[in-house]
């Protein structure tokens, strides 16, 4: 129902006698004009301020103002207006149903369900109950109501929306395309299809479909925002921000979503100022704030945000799994590690996600936590081409390669990494040192140690260099490492390692092998042993000196 523009008789007379004034009045869009353009702020303003609508009955005007508030996204204000109308006349069941819809959008699911159950049966009631069953995790009721949906546009769109909410994006696309085939004027369905393709990581296809809508409605906030998201995935945050720069501060519908996405496009800039206020408005805000904390190493803060989240979509399961994994590694909690494995395995093994990139990453991560690195490589190999220059992917890929003995490949991957945060990580140094040693570059592993300060992590690195170098026959590097360990900790095992490594280094000299022998020859081995305080060092020195004399 659209309002008629009611004018007084005097206004009609003035229109005939004052041409210039009439021209100016005619230039002002009507309430209906604003509705057609989907400018609900303008429609509401005209309705409330223009004298043209003074004679419209107040109840009808109130209904339209509430309608505009709802479509602006001010669900709280719309709810208050509908409740005020309902308090005056409880026989208006449509108003009561509108109250339920507003409550649904505000997350008041129990309240909405309680009220809607009291209302007469109607198609809208069925659709609302259908979505309430999903929000309240009532699976049996959901399937029952599914059977009540009819083969009409409204019900089919509701079903497609449900598929989308349950991450069944291809099923949603199929319904939207079928409806669009018979209703070519429903151009907005192209936006829904584009969103589904976006969720499936088909960003190019998403943009092609989205352009079909943008060609007719270039000012659509939702469509512009989606285009920005596609550009973010295809290019970078700067390209995405260029798309939405003209709608950032216009106070239009979706303003909160735009603020949220700007934080993402700017790589977390302003996250702590903006995202906390959007947690109950934009569903992704909680997830992105948790991600922000994870990137800053604030594991406990991320856990506090996610601990009450009951995952229902893959992204939530993945993030919850990552938080559990990070907390488990930080605290040594087996329970957290078990929860992480379950969340990630559930995503990777699901029928809807097993062939997607996030699904394969999740399964790889689960096997990583299980310590089954051969399986990790099966999944990472399948998606390698998508992450050739991704430092985080290459870091994980290299660790799996090293764990399965592919040291040369792992070494190459690690040396490709540019991210300072990764390169200063202790684990990075440990894995790279191990790869250097097993690839015949033990001297480079020793150089890594020389760049480290005297910390417990550096001590662990030194132990790795000493033992692995000895194991592969790089005796001179092993000898230097065991010598340093002996000076830091007079443990008899370090002397034994040093003694064996020195003997191996002399043997390498005798066999004229470059691998395992000191570049300066026997003199370097003698100098190393001379510094030792162990009583066995002197007898070993006499033997090596005799050997040195015999080969001169």
Secondary structure as UniProt FT lines:
FT   HELIX           9..17
FT   HELIX           19..27
FT   HELIX           31..36
FT   TURN            37..38
FT   HELIX           40..49
FT   HELIX           51..53
FT   TURN            54..55
FT   HELIX           58..72
FT   HELIX           75..88
FT   TURN            90..91
FT   HELIX           93..105
FT   TURN            106..107
FT   HELIX           109..116
FT   TURN            117..118
FT   HELIX           123..135
FT   TURN            136..137
FT   HELIX           139..146
FT   TURN            147..148
FT   HELIX           153..165
FT   TURN            166..167
FT   HELIX           169..182
FT   TURN            184..185
FT   TURN            187..188
FT   HELIX           189..199
FT   TURN            200..201
FT   HELIX           203..214
FT   TURN            215..216
FT   TURN            218..219
FT   HELIX           221..234
FT   HELIX           237..244
FT   TURN            245..249
FT   TURN            253..254
FT   HELIX           255..265
FT   TURN            266..270
FT   HELIX           271..278
FT   TURN            279..281
FT   HELIX           283..295
FT   TURN            296..297
FT   HELIX           299..306
FT   TURN            307..308
FT   HELIX           314..331
FT   HELIX           334..349
FT   TURN            351..355
FT   HELIX           357..370
FT   HELIX           373..383
FT   HELIX           384..386
FT   TURN            388..389
FT   HELIX           391..403
FT   TURN            404..405
FT   HELIX           407..416
FT   HELIX           420..423
FT   HELIX           426..438
FT   TURN            439..440
FT   HELIX           442..450
FT   HELIX           456..471
FT   TURN            472..473
FT   HELIX           475..488
FT   HELIX           492..510
FT   TURN            511..512
FT   TURN            515..516
FT   TURN            519..521
FT   HELIX           522..530
FT   HELIX           536..550
//
